[in-house]
Amino acid sequence: MEILFVKKLQWVQGPLWWVALQVSVLSAYVADTFCEFPRGLKTSGSTELTVGLVSCTWLVLAAALTISVNWALCMQYYRTWQSRNGTFTLQVSGNQALVAGGTQASDGATGP
């Protein structure tokens, strides 16, 4: 919330944010899959739904913070990818070459 609205702190971009996001994904996976919480806020008689909602909310917030801090870096990677993959060439094989009159020559002949 601070990075989007208050903007008083200086956030530093870098690869450590992506490591933190991966740790958040791992912790949400472990909490949802392997852990059992017998006590706590129960929804529908079980804590599984509550833990799932809280871990998904945490994961979405961590991902949003990581992307917003590293937005310039993401755009730089995208522009690099776009410049590498954004061009194409049209190659015509030898037997389909167009002659000056606009007709196709199937045997490589240039005219009548």
Secondary structure, DSSP 4 states (H G I P E B T S, - for coil): -IIIII--S-PPPSTHHHHHHHHHHHHHHHHHHT----SS--BTTBSHHHHHHHHHHHHHHHHHHHHHHTHHHHHHHHHHHHHHHS-------GGGPBPTTS-B-SSS----
